[in-house]
Amino acid sequence: MKSLPKVRDFLADKERCRISSPRIREALKEALSRLPDSVYNNLVHGERPLYVAESSRIGGVVTLGFPSGLTLLTLNEALEERPLEEIVGIIAHELAHLALGHRFVSWEGKGKLRLREEYEADALACQWGFRDPLIAALRATMGEEAQNRLAILLKRGYHDQRG
């Protein structure tokens, strides 16, 4: 687990972290502080450093249209209405996409690839110790895809595999 000053420094960097919602900031802090050190360092200090911003329209991993070497994670401001545990699970899932190299803006025409990547991100987030928050987030989402992902998580029993 990272020391909080590293996470605090990232959250305080107004250029790299433009999250004004206290609840979303708290969830982001929780998710970042629970990542394995190597993952945290790669995301925050690696070749493609992480930038995080709120959006009223989209949420997810966005890289196209930005200078090479920049990765933007947008968190939809509607997350603020969800319980903190669910927000943490969603953020962990999105960070898992980044750690796995899943960097797309549009999923249209990529149905099977997209689903495989969603399952991979779910599994990795669970390995990092975010199984319960991710399950809570998926349970609260009524869409068919979310329910299918939940069923797979529960069936396969992904667990925290941290040492």
Secondary structure, 3 states (H helix, E strand, C coil): CCCHHHHHHHHHCCCCEECCCHHHHHHHHHHHHHCCHHHHHHHHHCCCCEEEEEECCCCEEECCCCCCCCEEEEEEHHHHHCCHHHHHHHHHHHHHHHHCCCCCCCCCCCHHHHHHHHHHHHHHHHHHHHHHHHHHHHHCCCCHHHHHHHHHHHHHCCCCCCC
